[in-house]
Amino acid sequence: MTRFAITGTDIFDGVRTRRNAALIVADGRIEEVREAVDLDPDLPVERLNGGTLAPGFVDIQVNGGGGVLLNDHPDVDGVRAICEAHAAFGTTSLLPTVITDREEVTFAAIDAVKTALARHVTGCGGIHVEGPFIALKRKGAHDAACVRTMTDEDVAKLCAVDLRPFLITVATESVKPEQIATLTRAGILVSIGHCDGSYEDVSAAIRAGARCVTHLFNAMSQLGHRTPGVVGAALDSADVWASIIADGHHVHPAMVDLALRAKKGENRMIAISDAMPTVGSAGDVFELGGRRATRQSGRLTLDDGTLAGCDISLHDAVRYLAGPVRLPLEEALRMATANPARFLDRETERGFLRSGAAADFVWLRDDLSLGRVWMNGRERRDEKSERLGQVARP
């Protein structure tokens, strides 16, 4: 048995911060978090120098990383490359995300993730299919030529996929409430996004079983005093989760703060990276559906100026939330750990430092820079430990 303890740092266990505590790991699993007194004298103990130990980050929307876009590399090697790129920044579990594309690409990505899970590719936690069943008006950087309405045949094909967690982002314009109900009964997590629907439309989708809203504020109908839109429906429902991009480009920090204070339902906000291939890569240009996307000062855009995903890791999002947005560190960490794990119904395995969970955790220094990363109880070592793209600071 490989068993050791870590002390000398605050320990955020997913619920609260424990001080003067020790994290005990045994054979790749969390044994317990306990007071750092009277430890077994034969137990190897490593003492860190301050900072915070936290669960590994859980990212439910990752389009790419390490120079790889899942749409362009819908195979196991592509999934592995994306997971490895983000692991360097503390994301120990993620959903590789395939965006709007041809059906064969979508299902190739689904098959790749299914195979990656079967082969225990480290860091792969399921799949997120974003589109093609979205609103053309709110397509953002998605390929308009592939946007379409969901058919009953599509529903049957999706329900037949033997892969969980399976998250799909759809728009109310392209998917009926009864189709959402069928998908959710099959165990598929449905999120509303890239949607111009009304408050009433989205509320009906939530009643049908939709459990989330994808990247709140971006690519959706906005909050109006007579037309609350997708944003209003998301904030007003205690039953629905909302993911949000915290990068300094997609949402103003004041709006992030307002959304957190307005959202009904305790701890229902999830930080996402919406990362593209530039994360963990020196390359500043990549192809997105045959169009050029360019990184400049941490911002990714198509040639027409449309935002094209993000150049951040989830660690960057945590620093942004605890910095410009001024959230307490516990809340920022919870949005990147416990909340997404709970949304995915994986809280016994990920997002928390508690008995029986995978020993995936990160050490943040006092300045919130990333110190070290452990996956399955083993420290991850990578020469590329520094961010190659920097999050914007307003």
Secondary structure, DSSP 8 states (H G I E B T S, - for coil): --EEEEESSEEE-SSSEESSEEEEEETTEEEEEEESSS--TTS-EEE--SSEEEE-EEEEEE-EETTEETTT--SHHHHHHHHHHHHTTTEEEEEEEEES--HHHHHHHHHHHHHHHHTT-TTB--EEEE-SSS-GGG-TTS-GGG-----HHHHHHHHT---SSEEEEE-TTTS-HHHHHHHHHTT-EEEE-SB---HHHHHHHHHHT--EESSTTTTB----SS--HHHHHHHH-TT-EEEEE-SSSSS-HHHHHHHHHH-SSTT-EEEE--B-TTTT-S--EEEETTEEEEEETTEEEETTS-B-SBS--HHHHHHHHHTTT---HHHHHHHHTHHHHHHTT-TTTSS--STTSB--EEEE-TTS-EEEEEETTEEE--S--S-SS-----
